[in-house]
Amino acid sequence: MTRGPDELLRRQITAAQEHILAAVSGLDAPALATIVAPSGWSMASMLAHLTYDDEIFWVGAVLAGDPAAISSLCDGWSTDVSAPLEVVQRYRMVVLDSRRLLAQIDLDQPPAWWPPEEIFPMPAYESGRQVAFHLLVELLTHAGHLDMARERIDGHQHLAFE
């Protein structure tokens, strides 16, 4: 069965999201709230960043131009993570929405929305595919961060064989 490059890109995004969810799977609230880096982030705060600054921003707002996503934009690092298990559940829900939107978006088209330059001083991407690749890099980078955090918390190592 031949898969087009966009389908493979979507599958890789899904795999990265699953990797992120696996990194936090089975952890209790105290473990998710444990500060794991000198900069002060916890696994819960990393998930909040991924929720708002990656999934909602890049998929809901930029790719889909969804008014609800645009109006909910915020600094994920500054969101309340005092209920870490709810942060994990929120990420799961947002990931499902992202997958639904990504399945519908023509990645050849330009992004549906781009933030004003005074807020986001980065040139707009020309295609949805560029946005999707950016998202994939973000997800994979932070999946690695979460793997290191998880190992620090309970010694669990994520081993990938492919």
Secondary structure as UniProt FT lines:
FT   HELIX           5..24
FT   TURN            25..26
FT   HELIX           29..33
FT   TURN            38..39
FT   HELIX           43..49
FT   HELIX           50..63
FT   HELIX           67..71
FT   HELIX           76..78
FT   HELIX           84..104
FT   TURN            107..108
FT   TURN            117..119
FT   HELIX           128..154
//
